[in-house]
């Protein structure tokens, strides 16, 4: 999941290309989904469970509900 700042532009290929030079092959994203905003809890941290339930099956994340 990628939440862009207002006015920022990026493509999924651009994100993956950026990660190729900085991450090992098994940590690189296979796909990228752009969202308006990440769901956050009371402490301001991203709610990973909400992201997995909302988008996990759509992008083929390992261990995501089908």
VOTORPA-299024 format. One record per atom (N, C-alpha, C): residue number from 0; atom name; y, z, x; chain. Coordinates in nm, 4 decimals, padded with zeros to 6 digits. Each point is the difference from the previous one (the first is absolute). Example, Ala and Ser with C-alpha at 12.3 -4.5 7.8 and 13.67 -1.06 7.14 Angstrom:
BEGIN
 resi name       yy       zz       xx chain
    0    N -00.5690  00.7800  01.3190     A
    0   CA  00.1190  00.0000 -00.0890     A
    0    C  00.1200  00.0000  00.0900     A
    1    N  00.1050 -00.0720 -00.0350     A
    1   CA  00.1190  00.0060  00.0820     A
    1    C  00.1090  00.0730 -00.0770     A
This chain:
BEGIN
 resi name       yy       zz       xx chain
    0    N -00.1163  00.0000  00.0832     A
    0   CA  00.1163  00.0000 -00.0832     A
    0    C  00.1240  00.0000  00.0887     A
    1    N  00.0936 -00.0817 -00.0365     A
    1   CA  00.1271 -00.0076  00.0718     A
    1    C  00.1114  00.0089 -00.1026     A
    2    N  00.0898  00.0945  00.0187     A
    2   CA  00.1196  00.0119 -00.0831     A
    2    C  00.1184 -00.0366  00.0881     A
    3    N  00.0637 -00.1118 -00.0306     A
    3   CA  00.1125 -00.0471  00.0794     A
    3    C  00.1289  00.0704 -00.0403     A
    4    N  00.0877  00.0156  00.0942     A
    4   CA  00.1335  00.0534 -00.0292     A
    4    C  00.0779 -00.1055 -00.0767     A
    5    N  00.0984  00.0426 -00.0786     A
    5   CA  00.0805 -00.0979 -00.0741     A
    5    C  00.0642 -00.1028  00.0937     A
    6    N -00.0163 -00.1255 -00.0349     A
    6   CA  00.0575 -00.1084  00.0794     A
    6    C -00.0896 -00.0494  00.1126     A
    7    N -00.1075  00.0712  00.0293     A
    7   CA -00.0903 -00.0414  00.1077     A
    7    C -00.0938 -00.1087 -00.0515     A
    8    N -00.0395 -00.0888  00.0906     A
    8   CA -00.0933 -00.1063 -00.0355     A
    8    C -00.1131 -00.0018  00.1011     A
    9    N -00.1188 -00.0251 -00.0485     A
    9   CA -00.1175 -00.0068  00.0868     A
    9    C -00.1119 -00.0692 -00.0763     A
   10    N -00.0930 -00.0570  00.0738     A
   10   CA -00.1172 -00.0619 -00.0617     A
   10    C -00.1242  00.0768  00.0416     A
   11    N -00.1060 -00.0183 -00.0745     A
   11   CA -00.1260  00.0649  00.0330     A
   11    C -00.0491 -00.0479  00.1371     A
   12    N  00.0159 -00.1292  00.0272     A
   12   CA -00.0407 -00.0531  00.1306     A
   12    C  00.0813  00.0620  00.1125     A
   13    N  00.1267  00.0261 -00.0255     A
   13   CA  00.0853  00.0629  00.1006     A
   13    C -00.0432  00.1417  00.0320     A
   14    N -00.0385  00.0750 -00.1017     A
   14   CA -00.0475  00.1374  00.0214     A
   14    C -00.1297 -00.0012  00.0796     A
   15    N -00.0906 -00.0872 -00.0366     A
   15   CA -00.1296 -00.0070  00.0697     A
   15    C  00.0204 -00.0447  00.1438     A
   16    N  00.0877 -00.0975  00.0236     A
   16   CA  00.0274 -00.0455  00.1366     A
   16    C  00.0623  00.1125  00.0833     A
   17    N  00.0892  00.0777 -00.0599     A
   17   CA  00.0608  00.1140  00.0697     A
   17    C -00.1074  00.1010  00.0414     A
   18    N -00.0950  00.0244 -00.0882     A
   18   CA -00.1055  00.0982  00.0277     A
   18    C -00.0998 -00.0494  00.1039     A
   19    N -00.0177 -00.1315  00.0112     A
   19   CA -00.0987 -00.0542  00.0930     A
   19    C  00.0272  00.0416  00.1435     A
   20    N  00.1237  00.0005  00.0410     A
   20   CA  00.0319  00.0340  00.1374     A
   20    C  00.0095  00.1491  00.0256     A
   21    N -00.0065  00.0811 -00.1062     A
   21   CA  00.0222  00.1430  00.0153     A
   21    C -00.1166  00.0875 -00.0420     A
   22    N -00.0985 -00.0563 -00.0680     A
   22   CA -00.1141  00.0781 -00.0490     A
   22    C -00.1311 -00.0642  00.0426     A
   23    N -00.0987  00.0835  00.0146     A
   23   CA -00.1330 -00.0515  00.0280     A
   23    C -00.0530 -00.0705 -00.1251     A
   24    N -00.0991 -00.0866  00.0166     A
   24   CA -00.0443 -00.0869 -00.1088     A
   24    C -00.0481  00.0752 -00.1237     A
   25    N -00.0628  00.1152  00.0159     A
   25   CA -00.0537  00.0686 -00.1175     A
   25    C  00.1055  00.0826 -00.0741     A
   26    N  00.1181  00.0158  00.0545     A
   26   CA  00.1078  00.0717 -00.0686     A
   26    C  00.1006 -00.0945 -00.0656     A
   27    N -00.0072 -00.1284  00.0327     A
   27   CA  00.0934 -00.0976 -00.0557     A
   27    C -00.0266 -00.0238 -00.1476     A
   28    N  00.1045 -00.0220 -00.0787     A
   28   CA -00.0213 -00.0292 -00.1421     A
   28    C -00.0589 -00.1390 -00.0198     A
   29    N -00.0919 -00.0099 -00.0942     A
   29   CA -00.0562 -00.1300 -00.0344     A
   29    C  00.0880 -00.0703 -00.1029     A
   30    N  00.0720  00.0793 -00.0795     A
   30   CA  00.0918 -00.0550 -00.0981     A
   30    C  00.1179  00.0957 -00.0161     A
   31    N  00.1067 -00.0506 -00.0580     A
   31   CA  00.1216  00.0780 -00.0177     A
   31    C  00.0463 -00.0151 -00.1440     A
   32    N  00.0372  00.1107 -00.0614     A
   32   CA  00.0535 -00.0014 -00.1358     A
   32    C  00.1395  00.0604  00.0059     A
   33    N  00.0982 -00.0726 -00.0527     A
   33   CA  00.1377  00.0492 -00.0044     A
   33    C  00.0233  00.0714 -00.1318     A
   34    N  00.0585  00.1190  00.0063     A
   34   CA  00.0304  00.0792 -00.1188     A
   34    C  00.1480  00.0367  00.0012     A
   35    N  00.0536  00.0301 -00.1170     A
   35   CA  00.1406  00.0399 -00.0101     A
   35    C  00.0247  00.1323  00.0711     A
   36    N -00.0868  00.0977 -00.0250     A
   36   CA  00.0134  00.1319  00.0615     A
   36    C -00.1368  00.0663  00.0046     A
   37    N -00.0205  00.0826  00.0985     A
   37   CA -00.1245  00.0747  00.0106     A
   37    C  00.0091  00.1240 -00.0881     A
   38    N -00.1093  00.0338 -00.0713     A
   38   CA  00.0028  00.1225 -00.0789     A
   38    C  00.0017  00.1211  00.0936     A
   39    N  00.0897  00.0940 -00.0275     A
   39   CA  00.0139  00.1158  00.0879     A
   39    C -00.0153  00.1292 -00.0783     A
   40    N -00.0507  00.1016  00.0685     A
   40   CA -00.0159  00.1322 -00.0596     A
   40    C  00.1257  00.0828  00.0183     A
   41    N -00.0086  00.1263 -00.0331     A
   41   CA  00.1127  00.0903  00.0075     A
   41    C  00.0532  00.0217  00.1399     A
   42    N -00.0857 -00.0178  00.1012     A
   42   CA  00.0434  00.0199  00.1383     A
   42    C  00.0561 -00.1270  00.0621     A
   43    N -00.0060 -00.1107 -00.0732     A
   43   CA  00.0524 -00.1263  00.0512     A
   43    C -00.1037 -00.0855  00.0713     A
   44    N -00.1232  00.0479  00.0059     A
   44   CA -00.1064 -00.0781  00.0646     A
   44    C -00.0583 -00.1004 -00.0995     A
   45    N -00.0493 -00.1111  00.0531     A
   45   CA -00.0631 -00.1017 -00.0847     A
   45    C -00.1296  00.0551 -00.0576     A
   46    N -00.0225 -00.0265 -00.1286     A
   46   CA -00.1218  00.0449 -00.0664     A
   46    C -00.1095 -00.1052  00.0204     A
   47    N -00.0841  00.0248  00.0985     A
   47   CA -00.1036 -00.0975  00.0352     A
   47    C -00.0999 -00.0189 -00.1125     A
   48    N -00.0307  00.1060 -00.0738     A
   48   CA -00.0959 -00.0131 -00.1098     A
   48    C  00.0555 -00.0920 -00.1085     A
   49    N  00.1301  00.0088 -00.0274     A
   49   CA  00.0609 -00.0883 -00.1000     A
   49    C -00.0012 -00.1439  00.0484     A
   50    N  00.0240 -00.0216  00.1283     A
   50   CA -00.0042 -00.1358  00.0551     A
   50    C -00.1403 -00.0577 -00.0078     A
   51    N -00.0995  00.0805  00.0337     A
   51   CA -00.1388 -00.0495 -00.0046     A
   51    C -00.0420 -00.0327 -00.1420     A
   52    N  00.0368  00.0861 -00.0950     A
   52   CA -00.0424 -00.0253 -00.1380     A
   52    C  00.0744 -00.1191 -00.0591     A
   53    N  00.1247 -00.0204  00.0384     A
   53   CA  00.0802 -00.1080 -00.0562     A
   53    C -00.0288 -00.1342  00.0659     A
   54    N -00.0131 -00.0022  00.1322     A
   54   CA -00.0107 -00.1266  00.0726     A
   54    C -00.1294 -00.0170  00.0783     A
   55    N -00.0792  00.1029  00.0163     A
   55   CA -00.1185 -00.0047  00.0848     A
   55    C -00.0971 -00.1103 -00.0348     A
   56    N -00.0353 -00.0129 -00.1268     A
   56   CA -00.0935 -00.1026 -00.0401     A
   56    C  00.0574 -00.1411  00.0112     A
   57    N  00.1319 -00.0112 -00.0099     A
   57   CA  00.0630 -00.1324  00.0003     A
   57    C  00.0019 -00.0614  00.1376     A
   58    N -00.0017  00.0815  00.1043     A
   58   CA  00.0109 -00.0547  00.1353     A
   58    C -00.1286  00.0157  00.0802     A
   59    N -00.1046  00.0517 -00.0604     A
   59   CA -00.1282  00.0085  00.0682     A
   59    C -00.0061  00.1064  00.1067     A
   60    N  00.0609  00.1137 -00.0230     A
   60   CA -00.0034  00.1085  00.0972     A
   60    C -00.1374  00.0629 -00.0023     A
   61    N -00.0567  00.0268  00.1173     A
   61   CA -00.1324  00.0618  00.0072     A
   61    C  00.0039  00.1351 -00.0659     A
   62    N -00.0973  00.0271 -00.0849     A
   62   CA -00.0086  00.1272 -00.0661     A
   62    C  00.0848  00.0095 -00.1260     A
   63    N  00.0690 -00.1064 -00.0340     A
   63   CA  00.0849  00.0018 -00.1198     A
   63    C -00.0845 -00.0192 -00.1241     A
   64    N  00.0432  00.0566 -00.1102     A
   64   CA -00.0743 -00.0199 -00.1245     A
   64    C  00.0029 -00.1454 -00.0428     A
   65    N -00.1101 -00.0483 -00.0552     A
   65   CA -00.0081 -00.1415 -00.0408     A
   65    C  00.0450 -00.0186 -00.1412     A
